[in-house]
Amino acid sequence: MPDTYQLASKFLSALDADWQRHISAIGPCLHQPHAARDPYESLVRAIAYQQLHAKAGDAIVGRLLALFPTSTFPRPEQILATDFEQMRGCGFSASKIATIQGIAQAALDGVVPDYATALAMDDEALIERLITLRGVGRWTVEMLLIYSLERPDVLPADDFGVREGYRRLKGLEQQPSRKQMIDIGRAWSPYRTVAAWYLWRVPNR
């Protein structure tokens, strides 16, 4: 979708001088989705990375994958058959293990849709369906929408990096609230995913 990113960058640059200056400094949008990744896998990976730095998340996922050397990613039934202590050995907390097991069961029950079904659902319908799962919040599903389903118009308004990026971009005293962020972000549609990508990259000044 590089053409879409180029259009998005032009659109956002035209909003005001702050956006124009920031986008000129960062350069082209290099957003890298993990296209066609199964929603079940995306959710498990998102839970692994929750509240962790990327390196720590990478290590935990790496240890999980090492338990299943013949699979590219463990299937739901494999997760459910894995001993609690083995999961703890990967670095997952008890709470994350319960969440991941719940996701695996929900995938087997058809609550977590397959890729083709998820692709046909609109953003809000998918969010409403998946936040019923224990430990899965709106942000987790938004990461799935952005990185697996390549949705171009998703603004994770709960995301600290997005709100802090906007605060820095505009030189504000305080971060906008979630509701304020949603209202402000309406001006960035239909390219809110690219807006988020740029906000994650606003330097501290």
C-alpha positions as CSV (number, residue, x, y, z in Angstrom):
1,M,0.0,0.0,0.0
2,P,2.9,2.5,-0.6
3,D,0.7,4.6,-2.9
4,T,-1.9,5.0,-0.1
5,Y,0.9,6.0,2.4
6,Q,2.1,8.6,-0.1
7,L,-1.4,10.0,-0.4
8,A,-1.9,9.9,3.3
9,S,1.4,11.8,3.9
10,K,0.4,14.5,1.5
11,F,-3.1,14.8,3.0
12,L,-1.7,15.1,6.6
13,S,1.1,17.5,5.5
14,A,-1.6,19.8,4.2
15,L,-3.4,20.0,7.5
16,D,-1.1,22.6,9.1
17,A,2.5,23.7,9.6
18,D,3.2,21.3,12.5
19,W,2.2,18.3,10.5
20,Q,4.0,19.5,7.4
21,R,7.3,20.1,9.4
22,H,7.1,16.7,11.2
23,I,6.3,14.7,8.1
24,S,9.1,16.5,6.2
25,A,11.5,15.6,9.0
26,I,10.5,11.9,9.2
27,G,10.1,11.3,5.5
28,P,7.9,8.7,3.8
29,C,5.6,6.4,5.8
30,L,7.3,3.0,6.2
31,H,4.5,1.3,8.0
32,Q,5.1,-2.5,7.8
33,P,2.0,-4.6,8.4
34,H,2.1,-8.4,8.9
35,A,-0.4,-9.0,6.1
36,A,-2.6,-12.1,6.2
37,R,-1.6,-13.0,9.7
38,D,-4.4,-15.1,11.3
39,P,-6.4,-13.1,13.9
40,Y,-5.8,-15.8,16.5
41,E,-2.0,-15.5,16.1
42,S,-2.2,-11.7,16.0
43,L,-4.1,-11.6,19.3
44,V,-1.7,-14.1,21.0
45,R,1.3,-12.0,19.8
46,A,-0.3,-8.8,21.0
47,I,-0.9,-10.2,24.5
48,A,2.7,-11.4,24.6
49,Y,3.9,-7.8,23.9
50,Q,1.4,-6.0,26.2
51,Q,3.1,-3.7,28.7
52,L,6.6,-4.8,27.6
53,H,9.4,-3.4,25.5
54,A,9.7,-4.9,22.1
55,K,12.9,-6.8,23.0
56,A,11.2,-8.5,26.0
57,G,8.2,-9.4,23.9
58,D,10.4,-10.8,21.1
59,A,12.2,-13.0,23.7
60,I,8.9,-14.4,25.1
61,V,7.4,-15.1,21.6
62,G,10.8,-16.7,20.6
63,R,10.6,-19.1,23.6
64,L,6.9,-19.9,22.8
65,L,7.8,-20.8,19.2
66,A,10.7,-22.9,20.4
67,L,8.2,-25.2,22.2
68,F,6.7,-26.1,18.8
69,P,9.6,-26.6,16.4
70,T,7.5,-28.2,13.7
71,S,4.9,-25.3,13.5
72,T,5.4,-21.8,12.3
73,F,3.0,-20.8,15.1
74,P,1.3,-23.0,17.7
75,R,-2.3,-23.8,16.9
76,P,-5.1,-23.2,19.5
77,E,-5.3,-26.9,20.4
78,Q,-1.5,-27.0,21.0
79,I,-1.7,-23.9,23.3
80,L,-4.5,-25.6,25.3
81,A,-2.5,-28.8,25.6
82,T,0.6,-27.0,26.9
83,D,1.5,-27.3,30.5
84,F,1.1,-24.1,32.6
85,E,4.7,-24.3,33.9
86,Q,6.0,-24.5,30.3
87,M,4.1,-21.3,29.4
88,R,5.5,-19.7,32.6
89,G,8.9,-20.8,31.4
90,C,8.4,-18.7,28.3
91,G,8.0,-15.6,30.5
92,F,4.2,-15.2,30.5
93,S,2.5,-14.1,33.7
94,A,-0.4,-16.2,35.0
95,S,-2.8,-13.5,33.8
96,K,-1.4,-13.6,30.3
97,I,-1.5,-17.4,30.2
98,A,-5.2,-17.3,31.1
99,T,-5.9,-14.7,28.4
100,I,-4.0,-16.7,25.7
101,Q,-5.8,-19.9,26.7
102,G,-9.1,-18.1,26.4
103,I,-8.1,-16.8,23.0
104,A,-7.2,-20.3,21.9
105,Q,-10.5,-21.7,23.1
106,A,-12.4,-18.8,21.4
107,A,-10.6,-19.6,18.1
108,L,-11.7,-23.2,18.4
109,D,-15.3,-22.1,19.2
110,G,-15.4,-19.7,16.2
111,V,-15.6,-16.6,18.3
112,V,-12.1,-15.5,17.0
113,P,-12.8,-15.5,13.3
114,D,-10.4,-16.8,10.6
115,Y,-8.6,-14.3,8.4
116,A,-11.2,-14.3,5.5
117,T,-14.1,-13.7,7.9
118,A,-12.2,-10.9,9.8
119,L,-11.3,-9.3,6.5
120,A,-15.0,-9.1,5.6
121,M,-16.0,-7.5,9.0
122,D,-16.0,-3.8,9.6
123,D,-13.7,-2.4,12.3
124,E,-16.2,-1.8,15.0
125,A,-18.0,-5.1,14.5
126,L,-14.6,-6.9,15.0
127,I,-13.7,-4.8,18.0
128,E,-17.1,-5.5,19.7
129,R,-16.8,-9.2,19.1
130,L,-13.2,-9.6,20.4
131,I,-13.3,-7.4,23.5
132,T,-15.7,-9.9,25.0
133,L,-12.6,-12.1,25.6
134,R,-10.8,-11.9,28.9
135,G,-7.8,-9.6,28.8
136,V,-8.5,-8.4,25.2
137,G,-9.1,-4.7,25.1
138,R,-9.9,-2.3,22.3
139,W,-6.2,-1.4,21.8
140,T,-5.3,-5.1,21.3
141,V,-7.9,-5.4,18.5
142,E,-6.8,-2.1,17.0
143,M,-3.3,-3.5,16.6
144,L,-4.8,-6.5,14.8
145,L,-6.7,-4.1,12.5
146,I,-3.6,-2.0,11.8
147,Y,-1.0,-4.8,11.4
148,S,-2.8,-7.9,10.2
149,L,-5.8,-6.6,8.3
150,E,-4.0,-3.5,7.0
151,R,-6.9,-1.1,7.8
152,P,-6.0,2.4,6.7
153,D,-8.2,4.4,9.0
154,V,-7.6,3.2,12.6
155,L,-6.6,5.6,15.4
156,P,-5.7,3.9,18.7
157,A,-6.9,6.8,20.9
158,D,-6.0,4.9,24.1
159,D,-2.4,4.5,23.0
160,F,0.1,6.5,25.1
161,G,2.5,7.0,22.2
162,V,-0.3,8.4,20.0
163,R,-1.5,10.9,22.7
164,E,2.0,11.8,23.8
165,G,3.1,12.2,20.1
166,Y,0.2,14.7,19.5
167,R,1.1,16.6,22.7
168,R,4.7,17.0,21.5
169,L,3.6,17.8,17.9
170,K,1.4,20.7,19.2
171,G,3.6,21.7,22.2
172,L,0.7,21.1,24.6
173,E,1.0,21.0,28.4
174,Q,-1.1,17.9,28.7
175,Q,-1.9,14.9,26.6
176,P,-5.4,15.0,25.1
177,S,-7.9,12.6,26.7
178,R,-9.1,9.5,24.8
179,K,-12.3,11.4,23.8
180,Q,-10.4,14.5,22.8
181,M,-8.1,12.3,20.7
182,I,-11.0,10.7,18.9
183,D,-12.5,14.2,18.1
184,I,-9.2,15.6,17.0
185,G,-8.5,12.5,14.9
186,R,-11.6,12.9,12.8
187,A,-9.8,15.5,10.7
188,W,-7.2,12.8,9.8
189,S,-9.7,10.4,8.3
190,P,-9.5,8.4,6.0
191,Y,-5.7,8.0,6.9
192,R,-5.8,7.7,10.7
193,T,-3.5,4.6,10.6
194,V,-0.7,6.7,8.9
195,A,-1.4,9.6,11.3
196,A,-0.8,7.2,14.2
197,W,2.4,5.9,12.6
198,Y,3.7,9.5,12.4
199,L,2.6,10.4,15.9
200,W,4.6,7.4,17.3
201,R,7.6,9.1,15.8
202,V,7.4,12.6,17.2
203,P,10.7,13.4,18.9
204,N,10.8,14.9,22.4
205,R,11.6,18.5,22.3
